[in-house]
Structures are given as structure tokens and as C-alpha cells.
Amino acid sequence: MEKRIGTISIVIYDIVAASAVNQIISDYAQSILARQGLPLRDKDLHIINLIIEDSADRINALTGKLGRLPDVEVKTILSKASLKE
């Protein structure tokens, strides 16, 4: 299986969606190398950035689940090259 490394940026517009986001992220914990969260409570925005390493299919599955949540926006950048194991 070829792995890729990349980033996922998640913007949460309603704090109610945060628990669903966190559950999905937990389901993919083995793919996550780092996580950074920034709660902008005064602006009602919550931002999470993930550094990930996994197959493109698995990364796409993660971003697809996140992107289908209401009040959640997701953007992904993946490396062009596959990583050697």
C-alpha cells in the first residue's frame, strides 16, 4: 500500500458539530501524526489542522466523512510523491 503525507484543515462553524468531528478523527487516529486546534470562540469558529500519513483512499474516506457533516468545511493537501515504507 502506497502512503502519502499531507494536511487536513477543518473549520467548524457550529460547536455542536465538534463532537462528531472528534469522533471521526478518533476513528482515524493511527493515520494522524499531529493535531493542532484553535478555538476562536469570539468569532464562533473552531479550526483543527491535522498532519496525516496513510493511503490516498483512506485519507479521502476521512475527509469525505468530515465534509458531509453540517457546519463543517474541509480542505486537504496531499504530497505528490508516495512514501516508501
Secondary structure, DSSP 8 states (H G I E B T S, - for coil): --BEEEEEEEEESSGGGHHHHHHHHHHTGGGEEEEEEEEEGGGTEEEEEEEEEE-HHHHHHHHHHHHTSTTEEEEEEE-SS-B--
